[in-house]
Every structure is written in C-alpha cells, then in structure tokens.
Amino acid sequence: MKLMVTKILNVDKVRLYAFVFMFLCILALLSFLSCSGSKDENDKEVGHVVDCFASCYFNLDFVGAVPFCTIESKKWLSFISNNISQADVDIIRTQQVGATHEIGEIEHICDTFVVANCSVFNFLRVDTLGTSGCITEQAVFRIPVVKRNGKWLVKMEGLLQSERQNHD
C-alpha cells in the first residue's frame, strides 16, 4: 500500500512540475509578446511625431512644429524663426518642392527616451546665423524624443545639427 501511495505521489509531482513548467513558459511567451508589441506601438507613435515635426521644421513652419515638441523646445523654435532672414525666405521660394525626409532607425535609450534617425532632403541649411542659408541635398539628423504624460514629443536642447557624413 505504501508503495502504491508513493507511486501516485511521484506521478502527481511530475504532473505538478510539468504544469508549473508549462505555466512559466506561457507566462514568459506572453511577456515577450507584450513587450515587442509595445515597442512596435511606441515606434509607430514616435515615427508619427517625428514625421509631423520634421515636415514642419525643415519647411520652416515652426508654429506647426510646436505641438510635437516639449515646452522647453519652444524657445529653440522661436530662436530659429527669429533668425530666418528675408534672403532665406527668398531661397525657399525658388524651390519647386519643399524639404522631404525619411525616418530611419529608432534607437531606444530607455522606456521614455528614444532617438530617431531622420534623413532630410533638399532643405535650407543655415550654418551661421546672420548669413544666408543654402539648399542642402541630404543630411541625417538625430532627433531626440521623450515620453511625457503618455505622449511622445521631440526634445530640442539646441538647434538640430546634422550628423557628419564620412565621404571616404
């Protein structure tokens, strides 16, 4: 009788361990899927914000860019808009099409901070304030984006600078 009870208990232990193992596997799988879905959703939201911001910013619609930025970024938009000269506006008016862009890789620094790589084409580059800008065919900008109160926003800590291109 004791042998039969031991066998039954051992079978139940095996079933219990198998059940716990399966439960943990399912839990890990669900956790992985929910995280990857969340990252995809975040990338989609970030991409939308960067897309709207870049369309406005690189076509000199700084008022239109405001809703896609943090509060502290507004001073930089105001600064650049106050330093666009009539010569810059005239250069823009000679262009048949506005600046365009493509959003590349989105680098996740942490849950609330990412950097979007954005290639911009045919935009006005103002290298030195007080001098006329020139149309630049292409440059890559790294645009920082933060999540505040559940909303992704571009965070400017200065004027956007393009990445140095290596022409080797």
Salt bridges, closest charged atoms under 4 A:
ASP43 OD1 - HIS108 NE2 2.56
ASP51 OD1 - HIS101 NE2 2.62
GLU72 OE2 - ARG148 NH2 2.60
GLU107 OE2 - ARG142 NH1 2.66
GLU157 OE2 - LYS155 NZ 3.40
GLU163 OE2 - ARG142 NE 3.93
